[in-house]
Amino acid sequence: MDDDDAELRNPFPSPPSIYTRYTSRNLRLLDLLLERSSDPENANQAEVLRDQQDVPDWSLLELRKPHVDWILEEDQPFYQVFGDTWFVKERVPSLEDLGGHQLYPKDPSRDRRPALKAILRSLLVSYSNLTSALLAPPPTNSSTAPPEWQTHVEWINVLSQNLMAAANDLRPVQARNNLELMMTRQLQLRREETKTMQEKCDAIESRVRQLRQSIADRMNGENIVDTETLPPATATVHAVASIAPADTASDRLTLNHNDIFLWADAVQ
């Protein structure tokens, strides 16, 4: 029995010894037993399966899956894993359940602040009395009563346990509030990052529009030539070039120096 308990508490326990019983044949015998018997709990296994061979002498009902409903039917349902007991409905034990002297209300729906304030005042008064007791002269040898400081120390211990237990009961509330603050902060940071990205995108779009406008203005400025400052022949050429549509690769003319000289003579 001690070996079984030690095996259960082993961080890496071996498989249970009954795992060898979960064979395909034994599982078929179990299904056959459940099919033939209306009350398998009280049925004679050997009699029901007398036409089968190699019927085990142990109960085939041990191979059935565990019933979770049976666990939930208990007042405080629990299960055991590796020798430790775990409750199905997780519950934080109170100070009274742990054997302590609880001074604040056990019902969490009640307001505990008045009781906790009274405990804190009692703690301060007990500490003051403890310092006074430590300064008092020592008792005589014939005195059998416990020293006064010992009583104050015990009472301070009880008050401290109540304060710590009440603070531990508020851990879920504290965790929930911290989670809300973290989520709120994350949402705020994401909104700020999104706003920054939108502003950066707007600035880039504005800069791109300015560059496009600058390029368009520069191209238009290169195509526009002041004809008043040019000679008449050259001004005529530029005027004709500005009126004529933009040439393409298909209708572009090939000119040489002789053609330009002949055109200049004709203009003069």
C-alpha positions as CSV (number, residue, x, y, z in Angstrom):
1,M,0.0,0.0,0.0
2,D,2.9,2.3,0.8
3,D,4.4,1.6,-2.6
4,D,1.1,2.5,-4.3
5,D,0.8,5.8,-2.5
6,A,4.4,6.6,-3.3
7,E,3.7,5.8,-7.0
8,L,0.7,8.1,-7.0
9,R,2.7,11.0,-5.7
10,N,5.5,10.4,-8.2
11,P,5.7,13.4,-10.7
12,F,6.1,10.9,-13.5
13,P,4.0,7.9,-12.3
14,S,3.9,4.6,-14.2
15,P,0.7,3.5,-15.9
16,P,-1.8,1.8,-13.5
17,S,-1.3,-1.9,-13.2
18,I,-4.8,-2.6,-14.6
19,Y,-3.9,-1.1,-18.0
20,T,-3.1,-4.6,-19.3
21,R,-6.8,-5.6,-18.9
22,Y,-7.9,-3.1,-21.5
23,T,-7.6,-5.6,-24.4
24,S,-9.9,-5.7,-27.4
25,R,-11.3,-9.1,-26.3
26,N,-12.1,-7.9,-22.8
27,L,-13.8,-4.8,-24.2
28,R,-15.9,-7.0,-26.5
29,L,-16.8,-9.2,-23.5
30,L,-17.9,-6.1,-21.6
31,D,-20.1,-4.9,-24.4
32,L,-21.6,-8.4,-24.6
33,L,-22.2,-8.4,-20.9
34,L,-24.0,-5.0,-21.0
35,E,-26.0,-6.2,-24.0
36,R,-27.2,-9.4,-22.4
37,S,-27.9,-8.3,-18.9
38,S,-30.4,-5.7,-17.8
39,D,-28.7,-5.4,-14.4
40,P,-25.0,-5.9,-14.9
41,E,-24.1,-4.8,-11.4
42,N,-25.9,-7.8,-9.8
43,A,-25.6,-10.2,-12.7
44,N,-23.4,-13.4,-12.6
45,Q,-20.7,-12.6,-15.2
46,A,-19.7,-16.2,-15.7
47,E,-23.3,-17.3,-16.2
48,V,-24.1,-14.6,-18.7
49,L,-21.0,-15.3,-20.7
50,R,-20.9,-19.0,-20.4
51,D,-20.8,-19.5,-24.1
52,Q,-17.6,-17.4,-24.3
53,Q,-14.0,-18.6,-23.7
54,D,-11.4,-17.1,-21.4
55,V,-13.9,-15.1,-19.3
56,P,-11.8,-13.3,-16.6
57,D,-12.5,-13.9,-12.9
58,W,-12.5,-10.2,-12.1
59,S,-15.4,-8.0,-12.9
60,L,-15.5,-6.6,-16.4
61,L,-17.4,-3.6,-15.1
62,E,-14.1,-2.2,-14.0
63,L,-13.3,-1.5,-17.6
64,R,-16.2,1.0,-17.9
65,K,-15.4,4.7,-18.3
66,P,-15.8,6.7,-15.1
67,H,-19.1,8.5,-14.6
68,V,-18.6,12.2,-14.1
69,D,-22.2,12.6,-13.0
70,W,-21.4,10.5,-9.9
71,I,-18.7,13.0,-8.9
72,L,-21.0,16.0,-9.5
73,E,-23.7,14.5,-7.3
74,E,-21.6,15.0,-4.2
75,D,-22.0,18.0,-2.0
76,Q,-18.4,19.0,-2.6
77,P,-17.4,17.2,-5.8
78,F,-13.7,16.4,-6.1
79,Y,-11.3,14.1,-7.8
80,Q,-7.8,12.9,-7.1
81,V,-4.7,13.2,-9.3
82,F,-1.4,11.8,-8.2
83,G,-2.6,11.5,-4.7
84,D,-3.8,15.2,-4.5
85,T,-7.4,16.2,-4.0
86,W,-8.8,18.7,-6.5
87,F,-12.3,20.2,-6.2
88,V,-14.4,20.4,-9.3
89,K,-15.8,23.8,-8.3
90,E,-12.7,25.8,-7.5
91,R,-13.2,27.5,-4.1
92,V,-10.8,29.5,-1.9
93,P,-11.1,28.1,1.7
94,S,-11.9,30.7,4.3
95,L,-9.9,31.3,7.4
96,E,-12.5,29.4,9.4
97,D,-12.3,26.4,7.1
98,L,-8.5,26.4,7.7
99,G,-9.1,26.3,11.5
100,G,-8.4,29.9,12.2
101,H,-10.4,32.4,14.3
102,Q,-12.3,34.5,11.7
103,L,-13.4,37.9,12.8
104,Y,-14.9,39.4,9.6
105,P,-18.1,38.2,7.9
106,K,-17.8,35.0,6.0
107,D,-20.4,36.0,3.4
108,P,-18.5,37.8,0.6
109,S,-21.6,39.8,-0.4
110,R,-21.5,41.6,3.0
111,D,-19.5,44.8,3.5
112,R,-16.3,43.9,5.3
113,R,-14.9,47.4,5.7
114,P,-16.3,48.1,9.2
115,A,-15.0,44.7,10.5
116,L,-11.6,45.3,8.9
117,K,-11.4,48.8,10.4
118,A,-12.2,47.4,13.8
119,I,-9.5,44.7,13.3
120,L,-6.9,47.3,12.3
121,R,-7.8,49.5,15.4
122,S,-7.5,46.4,17.6
123,L,-4.1,45.6,16.1
124,L,-2.8,49.1,16.8
125,V,-4.1,49.0,20.4
126,S,-2.6,45.5,20.9
127,Y,0.7,46.7,19.6
128,S,0.6,49.6,22.0
129,N,-0.2,47.3,24.9
130,L,2.6,45.0,23.9
131,T,5.1,47.8,24.1
132,S,3.8,48.7,27.5
133,A,4.0,45.1,28.7
134,L,7.6,44.8,27.5
135,L,8.5,47.8,29.6
136,A,6.8,46.4,32.7
137,P,9.0,44.8,35.4
138,P,9.4,41.0,35.1
139,P,7.0,38.8,37.2
140,T,8.2,37.2,40.4
141,N,9.3,33.6,40.5
142,S,6.2,32.6,42.4
143,S,3.8,33.9,39.7
144,T,2.3,31.1,37.6
145,A,0.3,33.3,35.2
146,P,1.6,33.7,31.7
147,P,3.3,37.0,31.0
148,E,1.1,39.8,29.6
149,W,3.2,40.3,26.5
150,Q,2.5,36.7,25.4
151,T,-1.3,37.3,25.4
152,H,-0.8,40.4,23.3
153,V,1.4,38.5,20.8
154,E,-1.2,35.8,20.4
155,W,-3.9,38.3,19.8
156,I,-1.8,40.2,17.3
157,N,-1.2,36.9,15.5
158,V,-4.9,36.3,15.2
159,L,-5.6,39.9,14.0
160,S,-2.8,39.6,11.4
161,Q,-4.2,36.3,10.1
162,N,-7.6,38.0,9.6
163,L,-6.1,40.9,7.7
164,M,-4.1,38.6,5.4
165,A,-7.1,36.3,4.8
166,A,-9.3,39.2,4.0
167,A,-6.7,40.6,1.6
168,N,-6.4,37.2,-0.1
169,D,-10.2,37.1,-0.6
170,L,-9.9,40.3,-2.6
171,R,-7.3,38.8,-5.0
172,P,-9.8,38.0,-7.7
173,V,-11.2,41.5,-7.5
174,Q,-7.8,43.0,-7.7
175,A,-6.8,40.7,-10.7
176,R,-10.0,41.7,-12.5
177,N,-9.4,45.4,-12.0
178,N,-5.7,45.0,-13.1
179,L,-6.9,43.2,-16.2
180,E,-9.4,46.0,-17.0
181,L,-6.6,48.6,-16.5
182,M,-4.3,46.7,-18.8
183,M,-6.9,46.3,-21.5
184,T,-7.8,50.0,-21.3
185,R,-4.1,50.9,-21.5
186,Q,-3.6,48.7,-24.5
187,L,-6.6,50.1,-26.2
188,Q,-5.4,53.6,-25.6
189,L,-1.9,52.8,-27.0
190,R,-3.4,51.3,-30.1
191,R,-5.5,54.3,-30.7
192,E,-2.5,56.6,-30.3
193,E,-0.5,54.4,-32.7
194,T,-3.3,54.4,-35.2
195,K,-3.6,58.2,-34.9
196,T,0.1,58.6,-35.4
197,M,0.0,56.3,-38.5
198,Q,-2.9,58.2,-40.0
199,E,-1.1,61.6,-39.5
200,K,2.0,60.2,-41.1
201,C,0.0,58.8,-44.0
202,D,-1.7,62.2,-44.5
203,A,1.7,64.0,-44.4
204,I,3.1,61.6,-47.0
205,E,0.1,62.0,-49.3
206,S,0.4,65.8,-49.0
207,R,4.1,65.6,-49.9
208,V,3.4,63.4,-52.8
209,R,0.7,65.8,-54.1
210,Q,3.2,68.7,-53.8
211,L,5.9,66.8,-55.7
212,R,3.5,65.9,-58.5
213,Q,2.3,69.5,-58.8
214,S,6.0,70.7,-58.8
215,I,6.9,68.2,-61.5
216,A,3.8,69.2,-63.6
217,D,4.6,72.9,-63.2
218,R,8.3,72.4,-64.2
219,M,7.3,70.4,-67.3
220,N,4.8,73.1,-68.3
221,G,7.5,75.8,-67.7
222,E,9.9,74.0,-70.0
223,N,7.4,73.8,-72.8
224,I,6.4,77.5,-72.6
225,V,8.9,79.9,-74.3
226,D,8.6,83.7,-74.4
227,T,8.3,84.5,-78.1
228,E,8.8,88.2,-77.6
229,T,12.5,87.8,-76.8
230,L,13.2,85.5,-79.8
231,P,13.9,86.4,-83.4
232,P,10.9,86.4,-85.7
233,A,11.8,83.2,-87.4
234,T,12.6,81.4,-84.2
235,A,9.4,82.7,-82.6
236,T,7.4,81.4,-85.5
237,V,8.9,78.0,-85.1
238,H,8.1,77.9,-81.4
239,A,4.6,79.1,-82.0
240,V,4.0,76.4,-84.5
241,A,5.5,73.8,-82.2
242,S,3.3,75.0,-79.3
243,I,0.2,74.8,-81.4
244,A,1.0,71.5,-83.1
245,P,0.0,68.4,-81.2
246,A,2.6,66.3,-79.5
247,D,4.3,64.0,-81.9
248,T,4.5,60.3,-81.4
249,A,6.9,57.7,-82.5
250,S,4.8,56.9,-85.6
251,D,4.5,60.5,-87.1
252,R,7.8,62.0,-85.9
253,L,9.7,63.8,-88.7
254,T,13.4,63.4,-89.4
255,L,15.1,66.8,-90.1
256,N,18.7,67.6,-90.9
257,H,20.7,70.8,-91.1
258,N,20.0,71.4,-94.8
259,D,16.2,71.3,-94.2
260,I,16.6,73.9,-91.4
261,F,18.7,76.2,-93.6
262,L,16.3,76.0,-96.5
263,W,13.4,76.8,-94.1
264,A,15.3,79.8,-92.8
265,D,16.0,81.2,-96.3
266,A,12.3,80.8,-97.1
267,V,11.2,82.7,-94.1
268,Q,13.6,85.6,-94.8
